Amino acid sequence: MRVLDLDMDYFMTEIASTPFSCEVRHDEECYGDSVWTEEEVRQFLEQNLGLSKNHKIPGRILTGHN
């Protein structure tokens, strides 16, 4: 079995730091332009992980985390 666990926070150029005790998520505006574009994410997935719409592999997409 293959498992690919991608945390979408990886696809950012800046990290928003908060203390672990903080239970409130930052507003989207806090991230500004640090989020990769769809094209940048797609290039990473295709060029570095061998994933593409043309060569699909079985799997599931799950959302959410603690």
TORSETOR-338702 format. One record per atom (N, C-alpha, C, O): x, y, z. Coordinates in steps of 0.05 Angstrom, whole numbers, plus 5000, padded with zeros to 4 digits. Layout:
XYZ
...
***
This chain:
501749765000
500050005000
501850255000
503850265015
501150444984
502550704983
500850914998
498350914995
502151085012
500751295026
502151565020
504551585023
500651755010
501652025005
500152205023
497752255019
501452315043
500152495062
501252775058
503552835067
499752945045
500753215039
499253415057
496853425057
500853565071
499653785087
499854035069
502054115061
497654155063
497654375044
499254615054
499854795038
499854615080
501554835091
504254825078
505755025078
505054595067
507654575053
507754765030
509954865023
505554815017
505554974993
505155274999
503455404987
506855365017
506855655024
509755745026
511555585032
510255995020
512956105022
513556215049
515956265055
511556265065
511956375092
510256205111
508056105104
511256175136
509756025156
508556225176
510056395187
506056195182
504756355203
505056205229
504055975232
506456315248
506956175273
504956255294
504356495297
504056055309
502256105331
503055915353
504155705348
502555985378
503155805400
501355555398
499055575388
502355325407
500755075406
498155105422
496154965416
498155275442
495755305458
493555455444
491255465453
494155585422
492255745407
490355555392
491255375377
487755595395
485755425382
484355565359
482555445347
485055815354
483755975334
485555995309
487956055312
484455935286
486055945262
486256235252
484456385255
488556295240
488956565228
486956615206
486056425193
486156865202
484456935179
486056885154
488556905154
484656825132
485956785106
487757015098
489756985085
486857265105
488357505097
491257505109
493057635098
491657365131
494257345144
496357215126
498757265129
495457055107
497356905091
498157055066
500156985053
496657255058
497357425036
498157275011
496657105002
500457345000
501357224975
503256984980
504656904962
503256875004
505056665010
504156385000
505756194999
501656364992
500556114982
501456064953
501156254937
502455824947
503255764920
500855784901
498555744909
501355844876
499155854856
498455564849
499955374855
496155524837
495355254828
497455144809
498054904810
498555304791
500555214772
503055114787
504254914779
503955264807
506355184822
505854914837
507654744837
503554884849
502954624863
502754404842
503954184847
501454444820
501254244799
503954154789
504553924785
505754354784
508454294774
509954124795
511253934787
509754194820
511054044841
510053754842
511653564842
507453714841
506353444843
507053284818
507653044821
507153404795
507753254770
510753204767
511552984760
512353414772
515253384767
516753244790
518753114784
515853274814
517253154837
516052894847
517452724858
513452864844
512152624855
511052434834
510052224840
511152524809
510252354787
507252324785
506252134773
505752514797
502852504796
501852674773
503052884766
499652594760
498452764739
495652664734
494952444742
494152834721
491352754713
491452534692
489552374690
493552514677
493852314655
494552044666
494051844653
495952034689
496851774700
495851754729
497351774748
493151724731
491951724758
492651464773
493051254761
492751484799
493251254816
490851244836
489651444842
490151004845
487950974863
488551124889
490851134898
486451244901
486951384926
484451524936
482251514924
484751674957
482651824970
483652094977
486052134982
481952294978
482652564987
481152605013
478652575014
482552675033
481452735059
482153025066
484353115060
480353165080
480853435087
480553475117
479053325130
481953665128
481753735156
484053625172
485153415166
484753765193
486753665211
486453815238
484954005240
487853715258
487653835285
489054105286
489054235307
***
